[in-house]
């Protein structure tokens, strides 16, 4: 299964898309599209919001991570980080 780093971070913190979108300051539908990798780029304003919340920008957060099971990546992140 493939998952974006952004989705993995959200799941790691146990947040719904709505909750995470509120934290970032974007619509839930926009976050969903970001997590699905449907955008090739975002505005500078959205990228700045992502950096403020995640400490990383759009290019890094939309990297695809291959996992057999999303729970594996969540557990790996809880134990010290993720290796793509």
Secondary structure, DSSP 8 states (H G I E B T S, - for coil): -EEEHHHHHHHHTT--HHHHHHHHTS-HHHHHHHHHT--S---HHHHHHHHHHHSS-HHHHT-EEE-S-HHHHHHHHHTT----
